[in-house]
Amino acid sequence: MIGFIFRRVILHFILGFFVFAYIRNQWFGKYKKKSSRNRELLLCLFAAFLWTAIVQLWTPNYILGKSGLNIGEAHKDFLGTFKDRVGELWGINLIPFRTIRNYHNYVSGFVAWANLWGNIILFIPYGFGLPLFWRKFRSFKKVLGTLFLSCFVIEFIQFFVGRSVDIDDVLLNMLGGCIGFFLWYYLYRKNPRILKFQR
């Protein structure tokens, strides 16, 4: 199970890195002229991270189930399960902190760790990368708004691929993103030269 996840992560990260580097070079070369080699490398790593995260977050349950990672009942067909999911609220939690409490009280091991700490850790690079590369995201309010919009889109699409839709995932993801932003801010205050990566 864990091996399956790491193989997918490594494969998609490498793929994302080289595909983004190729696209960046072929169609956005004019932006590279205004950039630096270090910035371009970090930007490729950031793009690879985003691609890898998206693939993992939007992988349908039935594919994960085949690997032995059962995180919920597989709903393969949107047309056949939409009424059930909405009517019976299968895999949908709109009550803040309910899932967090349940994992803390009743679940242990890798599944609990992945669902709680994994949701936080996953968004730390995102919250760090936004202000690192783009000047407009030096504003915490803009980062917070982008985090919320990103989390909403992720949860919305997860509904259609049979993954859970959980307000606690949004809260944990946004917490991770905020940690990333304040980590960047701390480094910026210690070393203002980090602004050289912004455009």
Disulfide bonds with the S-S distance in Angstrom:
none
